[in-house]
Protein backbone atom coordinates (compact mmCIF):
# COMPACT_ATOMS: atom_id res chain seq x y z
CA UNK A 1 0.00 0.00 0.00
CA UNK A 2 2.83 2.40 0.84
CA UNK A 3 4.47 1.84 -2.55
CA UNK A 4 1.17 2.49 -4.34
CA UNK A 5 0.44 5.69 -2.46
CA UNK A 6 4.02 6.90 -2.91
CA UNK A 7 3.79 6.23 -6.65
CA UNK A 8 0.54 8.14 -6.90
CA UNK A 9 1.42 11.04 -4.59
CA UNK A 10 5.14 11.59 -5.09
CA UNK A 11 5.54 10.50 -8.70
CA UNK A 12 2.06 11.64 -9.76
CA UNK A 13 1.38 8.45 -11.71
CA UNK A 14 -2.27 9.56 -12.00
CA UNK A 15 -1.16 12.10 -14.65
CA UNK A 16 -0.05 9.40 -17.10
CA UNK A 17 -2.07 9.33 -20.28
CA UNK A 18 -2.45 5.56 -20.62
CA UNK A 19 -2.58 4.67 -16.95
CA UNK A 20 -4.32 1.36 -16.32
CA UNK A 21 -4.55 -1.02 -13.43
CA UNK A 22 -2.43 -3.47 -15.42
CA UNK A 23 0.37 -0.95 -16.01
CA UNK A 24 0.32 0.13 -12.37
CA UNK A 25 0.40 -3.47 -11.16
CA UNK A 26 3.35 -4.19 -13.46
CA UNK A 27 5.23 -1.17 -12.17
CA UNK A 28 4.60 -2.26 -8.58
CA UNK A 29 5.44 -5.88 -9.44
CA UNK A 30 2.21 -7.23 -7.95
CA UNK A 31 -0.59 -9.25 -9.54
CA UNK A 32 -3.41 -7.14 -10.92
CA UNK A 33 -6.03 -8.87 -8.76
CA UNK A 34 -4.09 -7.95 -5.59
CA UNK A 35 -3.84 -4.31 -6.59
CA UNK A 36 -7.55 -4.26 -7.41
CA UNK A 37 -8.35 -5.80 -4.02
CA UNK A 38 -6.14 -3.25 -2.24
CA UNK A 39 -7.81 -0.33 -4.01
CA UNK A 40 -11.35 -1.62 -3.54
CA UNK A 41 -11.28 -3.27 -0.13
CA UNK A 42 -8.43 -1.75 1.87
CA UNK A 43 -8.58 1.78 0.47
CA UNK A 44 -12.37 1.74 0.02
CA UNK A 45 -12.70 2.97 -3.55
CA UNK A 46 -15.51 1.85 -5.82
CA UNK A 47 -13.09 0.99 -8.63
CA UNK A 48 -9.72 1.85 -10.15
CA UNK A 49 -11.04 4.95 -11.94
CA UNK A 50 -12.52 6.34 -8.72
CA UNK A 51 -9.16 5.81 -7.02
CA UNK A 52 -7.22 7.60 -9.76
CA UNK A 53 -9.76 10.40 -10.12
CA UNK A 54 -9.43 11.14 -6.41
CA UNK A 55 -5.81 12.17 -6.97
CA UNK A 56 -6.67 14.08 -10.11
CA UNK A 57 -9.50 15.98 -8.45
CA UNK A 58 -7.33 16.84 -5.46
CA UNK A 59 -4.77 18.44 -7.78
CA UNK A 60 -7.48 20.26 -9.72
CA UNK A 61 -9.11 21.63 -6.55
CA UNK A 62 -5.73 22.93 -5.36
CA UNK A 63 -5.09 24.68 -8.69
CA UNK A 64 -8.59 26.14 -8.85
CA UNK A 65 -8.14 27.53 -5.32
CA UNK A 66 -4.72 29.03 -6.05
CA UNK A 67 -4.76 32.77 -6.86
CA UNK A 68 -1.57 32.29 -8.91
CA UNK A 69 -3.54 29.98 -11.26
CA UNK A 70 -6.48 32.36 -11.60
CA UNK A 71 -5.93 32.98 -15.33
CA UNK A 72 -5.21 29.35 -16.18
CA UNK A 73 -8.14 27.88 -18.16
CA UNK A 74 -10.15 25.12 -16.47
CA UNK A 75 -9.38 22.84 -19.42
CA UNK A 76 -5.64 23.28 -18.87
CA UNK A 77 -6.01 22.42 -15.18
CA UNK A 78 -8.05 19.32 -16.06
CA UNK A 79 -5.53 18.10 -18.64
CA UNK A 80 -2.54 18.73 -16.37
CA UNK A 81 -4.23 16.74 -13.60
CA UNK A 82 -4.54 13.75 -15.95
CA UNK A 83 -8.06 13.98 -17.35
CA UNK A 84 -8.29 13.33 -21.08
CA UNK A 85 -11.11 15.80 -21.80
CA UNK A 86 -13.30 18.40 -20.15
CA UNK A 87 -16.55 16.36 -20.06
CA UNK A 88 -15.39 13.58 -17.73
CA UNK A 89 -13.55 16.16 -15.63
CA UNK A 90 -16.65 18.31 -15.18
CA UNK A 91 -18.82 15.30 -14.29
CA UNK A 92 -16.30 13.92 -11.78
CA UNK A 93 -15.69 17.36 -10.27
CA UNK A 94 -19.39 18.11 -9.80
CA UNK A 95 -20.02 14.65 -8.34
CA UNK A 96 -17.19 15.14 -5.84
CA UNK A 97 -17.78 18.77 -4.86
CA UNK A 98 -21.38 19.57 -5.74
CA UNK A 99 -20.31 22.48 -7.93
CA UNK A 100 -18.77 23.00 -11.34
CA UNK A 101 -15.06 23.81 -11.56
CA UNK A 102 -15.87 27.41 -12.53
CA UNK A 103 -18.28 27.85 -9.61
CA UNK A 104 -15.73 26.28 -7.26
CA UNK A 105 -13.00 28.65 -8.47
CA UNK A 106 -15.27 31.69 -8.21
CA UNK A 107 -16.17 30.78 -4.63
CA UNK A 108 -12.58 30.03 -3.54
CA UNK A 109 -11.11 33.15 -5.13
CA UNK A 110 -13.90 35.57 -4.18
CA UNK A 111 -11.68 37.42 -1.69
CA UNK A 112 -8.74 37.86 -4.08
N, C-alpha and C positions, 0 to 999 in steps of 0.2 A: 504494500500500500504506500509506503514511504517513497519508493522509487517512482511509482505512478504519479503521485502528487508533486514530487520534485520535477518530474518531466513536464507536467502540465504547468506548474507555477513558474519555475525557474527558467525552463527552456521554451516555454510558451508553445508547446506542441499543438495546442488547439488552433493555432494560426495556420497550420499546414493545409495546403489546398486539398490534397487527396487523403486526408487523415481518415483512417478506418480502424475498427477494432482489431482487424487482422494485422495491420501495419504497426499498431501500438503494441500488440501482444508480441510481435516479432522483435521489436526494439527492446522490450522488457525481458525477452527470452522466457516467456511463460505461455502455456497453452491458452488459446482464445477463450475456451469455456471458463477457465479460472479467472481471467480478467473480467469477463462478462459477469460472473458470479460476484466478484469483488465490487464492481460498479453498482450492480443491482441490489445485492443483499447487504453487504457491509457498509457501502457508502449511501445506500438508500435512493438511488436514482431510478427513474422509470425505465430508462434504456441508455444506450451509449450516447445517442444524440443529445439527450437531456443533460447528461454529464458534461459533455463537451460545450454545449451552449451555455451552461452555467459559468464557465470560465470566460467565454466570449462576451456574455452579457455583463459580467463584472468589469471587464476592461472597457466596454462601451459606456457603462454608467459612469465610470471614473472620468473618461474623456468628455462626456457630455456635461459633467459637473465642473470641469476645469475651465476657469476663465481664460486661460492661455489657449484653449482649443475652441474658443467661442466662434471663430470664423471658419473653422473646419467643417465642411459639409457632412451631414449625417451619413451619407453614402460612404464617404471616405472612412469615417469612424467604423462603420459596419464592416467594410472590406478589410481594414487593418486588423480588426478583431478576429477575422477568420470566416465571416459569413460570405457566401458566394454571390448573394444579391440582396437587394433591399427588401423584397417581399417577405422572405423567411425571417429576416432580421426584425422587421416591424411587427410581425405576428408574435415572435418569441419575446420581444421586448414588452409588448403590450400585455401578453399573458403573464409575464414575470412581475411587471411593475404596476399594471393597471392604467398606464398612460402611454401615449406614443413617444418616440424619442424626442420629437420637437417639443411636445408639451413638457416632458421631463426636463429638458434643457432650459426651457423658458422659466420653469419653476425654480430650478437650482441656481440659475444665474440672475434671478430677479434683482438681487441687491447689488449687482456689479455694473 
